[in-house]
Amino acid sequence: IETSAMELTAEYTGQTKKKVERQLQDAKGGVLFIDEAYSFYGQYGQEAIDTLVAAMTSPDYADVLIVIAGYPMEIDGMFQKNPGLKSRFSHFFCFPDWSAEDCVNFFTKCASLENFAKLDDSILETITAGCRELIGFDGWANGRDVKRLWDESKSNRAERLDGHPEGDKVILPRDVTMTIESMIEVRRPKTEYSRANLSNTFTENSLVLVCDDGQDSHLSHQTQSKANKSPRCSAITETQATFNVKGADTKQNECDEQSMRSEIINFDKSFKNDTASDGRDKGVRDEDWEELLLSKESERKRFEEIAKLDEEFRLVRQAAEEARRRHEDELQRIKEEKVRDEQEKARRKAEEDEAKRLREIEDRRQRLKEKHRKQEAIKEKLRSIGLCPAGFIWHKVVRGWRCGGGSHFVSDKELWHNYGVDL
């Protein structure tokens, strides 16, 4: 029986235990495989774990082999939720991540199974280099990522061949390179400028001053005595300091573009404050001072490059936004034009249907008027003949005519043969 933590967890108290016991019952005499077992969250997840622990020592489920699967760190976190859980498992298997060579072999196998031509060596080198880099990033999914690489490479090939079919099924290097570069760009950790990254710039005897105005500054060993006498600042050692950059988000991977820019600006200010003075301490060697000046110049150029890239990014995003708005306006115009066309078609059809119905009514009306005219003519003929001495009005009945009194009848045949009345 294969299941998952989500499938074993219910929404109400007591239901989770019943779901777990039902799966255990179905797995009797076999294996209960729980994938993503670390997803037992909250009250109901704990209820599922407790039920599994109880089942592992129950004779009722002695013939059930329970296997759980998941990422090592998350599984270890699950074991912490119940101290007796880990001891219930007798075997542990850790499957290492695929190597770059494994990824190449799997990609090659996918191409072979779908009857693609032999992959070029440059493609295999691209996959090897790309996967080696991806394996070092968080979120690496082994076979699932390589399968994604294969599927998106085929999609790139399909776009490349749009309207230009090729004889043999061939994957070109650029089909793979586009996907590899995209995956690396998404997975690569984003650079974060923070004071914590600058800890190497502080000396062993450095202090961080937290002042009344909320600003902090870096003091050399020579200024410590003055800082200790300052009534407006309290000194704390470097190991006690907690660095905080205005506008920065302390949660990893949750800073947006604005907070990133704020971090860069604040770091730049701190850097400029630290390098504002042109004097150098006594005893500093010329080569050390020259190296320091080069470092400061390098940092200044780096910040200029960051500012340039920020502006370029802003312009590109602005152009993309304008293009998006133009596209949406065009879609709206097309939609409104389509609605007008549909309304015009509906109006014309309604007019045509109305005209057709009027013609049908007019035809019926004319036929009835003609029939009435003929019957009135026959009535007048019968009256002039005088077949009814009482002078009653004649009425059409089945197979002929009868006078209003009912005693006199003339058939259609008689009217035609004897009196020449055109029926």
Salt bridges, closest charged atoms under 4 A:
GLU101 OE2 - ARG132 NH2 3.12
GLU114 OE1 - LYS154 NZ 2.93
GLU133 OE2 - ARG188 NH2 3.20
ASP145 OD1 - ARG187 NH2 2.85
ASP151 OD1 - LYS147 NZ 2.98
GLU152 OE2 - ARG148 NE 2.84
GLU166 OE2 - ARG157 NH2 2.83
ASP175 OD2 - ARG160 NH2 2.74
GLU185 OE1 - ARG188 NH1 3.56
ASP212 OD2 - ARG232 NE 3.92
ASP216 OD1 - ARG195 NH1 3.20
GLU257 OE2 - ARG261 NH2 2.74
GLU257 OE1 - ARG317 NH1 2.49
ASP268 OD2 - LYS272 NZ 3.52
ASP286 OD1 - ARG280 NH2 2.72
GLU287 OE2 - ARG285 NH1 3.37
ASP288 OD2 - ARG285 NE 3.06
GLU297 OE2 - ARG300 NH2 2.27
GLU304 OE2 - ARG300 NH1 2.25
GLU311 OE2 - ARG314 NH2 2.50
GLU321 OE2 - ARG324 NH2 2.13
GLU321 OE2 - ARG325 NH1 3.69
GLU328 OE2 - ARG324 NH1 2.42
GLU330 OE2 - ARG333 NH2 2.53
GLU337 OE1 - ARG333 NH1 2.93
GLU344 OE2 - ARG347 NH2 2.37
GLU344 OE2 - ARG348 NH1 3.36
GLU351 OE2 - ARG347 NH1 2.49
ASP353 OD2 - LYS349 NZ 3.16
GLU362 OE1 - ARG365 NH2 2.95
GLU370 OE2 - ARG373 NH2 2.44
GLU376 OE2 - HIS372 NE2 3.91
GLU376 OE2 - LYS379 NZ 3.61
GLU380 OE2 - ARG383 NH2 2.42
ASP412 OD2 - LYS396 NZ 3.46
